[in-house]
Amino acid sequence: MGIPKYYELFYTFLEALRDGQKHKLNEITGYCADKFNLTEEEKNAKYPSGTNIFSNNIVGVARTYLKKAGLITSPEQSSFQITELGLQALQRGPEAMTLEYVRQLMNDYNDNDNCENEDDVTINDTADSTQSPQEAIKYAINELNSALADELLAEISVMNNYDFERLVVDLLIKMGYGTLQQNEDAVTPKSRDEGIDGFVKADRLGFDSIYTQAKKWKNDSKISTPEIQKFLGALAGKGATKGLFITTGQFTQGARDFVKKQLNHKIVLIDGRELANYMIEYNLGVTTVTTYAIKRIDSDYFAIDN
């Protein structure tokens, strides 16, 4: 039968979760491999980089699509559970579980205000023969990063609150806000935080500081205007004008609109997906597995002197 395409795995992935219970990803992967009668050679096949083709790529991309479509959820680290919508999709049968159907569900899921930022849930069209090699590479990187962002959020979900607050400060340092030595006391003890979880020095000389609020909530939690108003009050109490509110949940449009109206304070909101994307961009909690160099002809070398 051979290794299936990721979109051929949609129905089988859901089928592995049919009982409504939470299942580990490796359990789901094994179920799918058995359903497609994969040989040991096919199960263990790897790209030149060493990445497993089936478990790391095919299953990973299928999982990302299904989650973005609202068909599955991830209640615990590396565990997945079918949703009510997923059970309804199963009843349609394997023939109806097409790539077009899942994409439509993704669009419907986003239109229902389940995410504030359209870019957070957009997955590029599948690679095909009309794409240039560069476009295919970009597509693959986007798919891998989308799956990696999900994994990062799963890891963050099991951190304690203090470690999460420390992660936020580490990210800001990675982004260029001071050094670790300057910000070694950046996380505020809970007993005296006064609505502020931490702060970082915005410049090397320490003339300005950015105060932070870090809330580790469920990925689908909605942070509304009252929470931002509390943070604004905490900033005022510190005599501060700059604040960063980071959460693993999502901000309502009302909260984002409220921030835009603040003329005397600069407040930046970062939700869970944005946080994961920043961690990938600034190499926090992730490591580079393989680097590919794209080369072109050196015209200068072949130029003929006149």
Protein Blocks (a to p, Z undefined) as FASTA:
>chain_A
ZZadfklmmmmmmmmmmnopacdfklmmmmmmmmnopafklmmpccfkopafklmmmmmm
mmmmmmmnopaccfbghiacddfklmmmmmnojklmcfklmmmmmmmmmmnopafblklm
cccddddfkbcfklmmmmmmmmmmmmmmmmmmmmmmmpcfklmmmmmmmmmmmnopajfk
lmmmmpccfklnnopabdcdfbfnopaccddddddddfkbccdfklmmmmmmmmmmnopa
bdcdddfbdcdfklmmmmmmpmkbccddddfklmmmmmmmnogoiacfbdcddddddfkl
mpccZZ
